Structures are given as structure tokens and as C-alpha cells.
């Protein structure tokens, strides 16, 4: 099974010029912990609730701080035609719980989470979650 068969296709994208307040409000509205950040039809970063808490508030930045100042610029992603098994292994190796999905033209087409994977593939999602949640797997989520 390919990722495109189980990914979430309704993706909200933030602009790097929006404030972290805007990002937090959008996350609350859609009940998500992260937003892809796009500019000029390209994925340029990710912002998570953790970024807002640690890199924003924890670093003394105010709610009007642009997303660009605190977003994660290293974007870990997968392609829509990759297999669920390959992507769950990639997520476990990179210790992330969610990942943007691109088409082969590198355009954002969706988001995949461990929850999406576990609904389709009980063993892959559980294995990835176990790896990410292990004591040695305390990485910042992108």
C-alpha cells in the first residue's frame, strides 16, 4: 500500500511571515500540533507546537514573532508513491510522528502521521511508535 492511500489530504499551510500567534490559533482550529510552512509554492519549513513553546515563548519571543524566526528549516518528508512500510521505517529512523507528503514534482499533497499508518498497517505503525517512544528516542519532532 502506498502513502497516498492513507495520508491526510486536507493540509493547512502557514506562511513564514505569519505570526506564531496565527500558527497557534490555526493549530487549535484544526486540532493539530504542526503546520507545514510554504512560500512561493514550495515547502520551506515546519512549525510545531513545541517550536512555539520552546523556540518562541521559552526564548522570550512574543506572539507577533514571525514563524520564520522559530520554524524548523530542515524538512523531513516522504513521497506519495512510497510504501507505507518504507515510510514507517523512515519515520522510526528519523524519530518523527508526522511527515509532509510530496508528489514527485516536490509539491505538498498531504501529511502522514503514525496514526494514519497504524490504522492501515498495525505492525508498521506500532513498530515506528515503539522506536520513537523508546528512552533513546527523545528527539525533537519536526
Residue pairs with C-beta under 8 A, 6 or more apart in sequence:
1 83
1 84
1 120
1 121
2 80
2 81
2 82
2 83
2 84
3 78
3 79
3 80
3 81
3 82
3 83
3 84
3 87
3 101
3 110
3 112
4 80
4 81
4 101
4 109
4 110
5 84
5 120
6 84
6 112
6 116
6 117
6 119
6 120
7 80
7 101
7 109
7 110
7 111
7 112
7 116
8 110
8 111
8 112
8 113
8 116
9 109
9 110
11 36
11 100
11 108
11 109
11 110
11 111
12 26
12 30
12 32
12 35
13 35
13 36
13 37
13 38
13 108
14 22
14 23
14 26
14 35
14 36
14 37
14 38
14 47
14 67
15 37
15 38
15 39
15 67
16 37
16 39
16 44
16 45
16 66
16 67
16 68
16 71
17 66
17 67
17 68
18 66
18 67
19 63
19 64
19 65
19 66
19 67
20 47
20 52
20 56
20 61
20 63
20 64
20 65
20 66
20 67
20 70
21 63
21 64
22 67
23 35
23 47
23 52
23 67
24 49
24 52
24 63
26 35
27 33
27 34
27 35
27 49
33 48
33 49
33 50
33 98
34 46
34 47
34 48
34 49
34 98
34 141
34 142
35 46
35 47
36 43
36 45
36 46
36 75
36 100
36 108
36 111
37 43
37 44
37 45
37 46
37 47
37 67
37 68
37 71
38 44
38 108
41 107
42 106
43 75
43 77
43 100
43 102
43 106
43 108
44 71
44 73
44 75
45 67
45 68
45 71
45 72
45 73
45 75
46 71
46 72
46 75
46 100
46 142
47 67
47 70
47 71
47 72
48 72
48 141
48 142
50 140
50 141
51 70
51 71
51 72
52 70
55 61
55 70
56 65
56 70
59 70
61 69
61 70
72 140
72 142
74 142
75 100
75 142
76 94
76 96
76 99
76 142
77 99
77 100
77 101
77 102
78 86
78 87
78 90
78 99
78 100
78 101
78 102
78 112
79 101
79 102
79 103
79 104
80 101
80 102
80 103
80 109
80 110
81 104
84 117
84 120
84 121
84 124
85 121
85 124
87 99
87 112
87 117
88 114
88 117
88 121
88 124
88 125
88 127
88 128
89 124
89 128
90 99
91 97
91 99
91 114
91 117
91 128
91 132
92 127
92 128
92 131
92 132
93 131
94 139
94 142
95 131
95 132
95 137
95 139
95 141
96 132
96 139
96 141
96 142
97 113
97 114
97 129
97 132
97 141
98 111
98 112
98 113
98 114
98 141
99 111
99 112
99 113
99 142
100 108
100 110
100 111
101 108
101 109
101 110
101 111
101 112
102 108
102 109
103 109
114 125
114 128
114 129
114 132
115 125
117 124
117 125
117 128
118 124
118 125
118 126
118 129
119 125
131 137
132 139
